[in-house]
Amino acid sequence: MLSTGDRVVFETDGFGGAGIVDDAMPDGSVIWVWTDDGMGRRMICTKDGASIAREDGESWQSAR
């Protein structure tokens, strides 16, 4: 399970990026990430085909 403050990389809707987990639903279905490079806060829905992994390479969730 991802925790607030974890560094992650993600891909969703043809957009990839990295950032820090701000919050997550208890079931992990939705994760909010403060993205790097000034892209703001992004909501990532894993059931929409998004993938997200800890930056250290540990895969956490993929709906592909």
C-alpha positions, 0 to 999 in steps of 0.5 A, spaced: 500 500 500 502 506 498 503 511 503 502 519 504 509 522 502 511 516 498 515 518 491 512 514 485 512 514 478 505 513 474 502 513 467 495 515 466 491 517 460 498 517 456 501 522 461 507 519 465 510 523 471 513 522 478 511 526 484 509 525 492 503 521 494 498 526 497 493 522 499 489 515 497 483 512 498 483 506 503 482 501 497 487 504 493 482 505 487 484 513 487 491 516 489 492 523 489 499 525 487 503 532 487 507 532 481 514 534 480 515 540 475 510 544 477 504 540 474 500 541 480 496 535 484 493 529 480 488 524 481 490 517 479 484 512 478 487 505 478 481 502 475 481 507 469 488 503 466 493 507 470 499 504 473 503 507 479 509 504 482 514 507 488 520 510 485 524 505 488 521 500 483 516 496 487 510 496 483 504 497 487 498 497 482 497 496 475 490 496 472 493 494 465 
